[in-house]
Amino acid sequence: MSDKPEVIAPVPEASALAPFIYFDIVPSSGINNGVASLTLEAVRFTAECPGKVSAGRVTVAHVRTSLEGLRQLKAAIELIELAMQNPSANPQAQMVPSPFPGKRH
């Protein structure tokens, strides 16, 4: 038996086209006709002139999901929070298993 960890192969689907979304805050959320809605914003800094920087917020995504998608997002966030409370030997790159295993679409 090898002492090397198992390597997880990348999924050869169109993931290269999927955006990476970074956000700092969720200023608004709600539900409309059974669809959950979240607005994600990031703080950005702009140099107005030499020596003067201003901070502002910009919307980076409008997230819409079903109730099941919302449950899965919540479960994933809870697993990440748990992992952050109990970091492993390599806290910089810790993979959290999906609470809903199955085929990726």
C-alpha positions, 0 to 999 in steps of 0.5 A: 500500500502506498503512503501517497494521498489519493489524487482527485482528478479534475472534472473534464467538463466546462468548469474552465468557463465557470467564474470564480466569485469572491465577495465580502458581503451579502447585502440583500436576500429574499424569496420570490415565487419559491426562488431564493435570491442573494446579492453578493458584493465586494469591497474595492479600493480606487485611487482617485488621485495620488495619495487618496484612495476611496473604498466602495462596494460593487455587486459581483453576482446575483444568485438565484436558487431553489430551496434544495440548492439553498439547503445544499449551500447552507450545509456546505457553509456549515461544513466549511465553518466546522473545518475552520474551527478544527483545522487539519495539518494543512489548513491552507488547502483543506478540501471539505467533502460534499454533504450531498455526494453524487454525480456532478452535472 
